[in-house]
């Protein structure tokens, strides 16, 4: 049975033993920039992209003999190796890796990378790239011809300037390694503004680092050191209008947040539920829809305070402002401005196949209307009412009556 041999490429030439093996193959899968490595070799060549067509041609070529595949660096690290193993199986595929671009870049930067988050943008939609980057003190990006370093730097600048986060803009340093292992290899570094005005080779790795400000506090009041359990006085809000700690915990439990995906917080108020959600799931993109300017300012303050750039503030009223957002995996309805009958059907229609919707109700009318609307719009629905009594225990006042919070009904709908 014919076999597939994947050779990783690092530099400008292949080892002689690999060239000898390739010469015995019926075909070679090769990108345009690796064509020169096979100069003078009479062999049928299959373009590596588009991948679907390449896999089909490779399968046909296997009927005539072995096939070689040239791939950058380590083919199993964000490379073609996964696809070929899945298609042709582990018995037929043999892999000979070279140094990966990450290894080379970190070597040039003299940076240990065992704790380095990696994001590949090769042929992928970047999604909420700003949130994914800014949630990490350092991150390495595999860029491509569309998601270029200058474009990414511009996007980060726009997000941070929107929230007047001058300190974070100053704290970010970018390092870029171009054409690693080639004769025209180049290393450069700079600020967001520096990188935003430059052009780079398509072959590059981009390292983004945030230096902690000297006056940053790492204590409990700053929210550092834990991912869940912020108290009401640690979240910016107005006139006591905030989802209380205990209720917030139940809502988040009922939401069963996914690690990635899209979360809509409709009628976000101060954004307290979203703040906790964004901290729990930093790769979740959170959209808060809030109409009141007072609430919008509180949300912006909370985004800035806790570096929650995976939160996107949408100023306006649902369901009108939901039309251009990506379909949600989770929806929380904390406020509706009397439009519950419009919001729930719209959200139920847009929910993904495994989606879940949660609504909180203080008023009896809302507690009765929300379950009915969820059920009639195809959701499996349940509700529960939560009553909380707070009591501070001290030796001198033990037994004194506590504070009884308003009962809250929490309604959950599932696809």
Order of alpha helices (4+ residues) and beta strands (2+ residues): beta-alpha-beta-beta-alpha-beta-alpha-beta-alpha-beta-alpha-beta-alpha-alpha-beta-beta-alpha-beta-alpha-beta-alpha-beta-alpha-beta-beta-alpha-beta-alpha-beta-beta-beta-beta
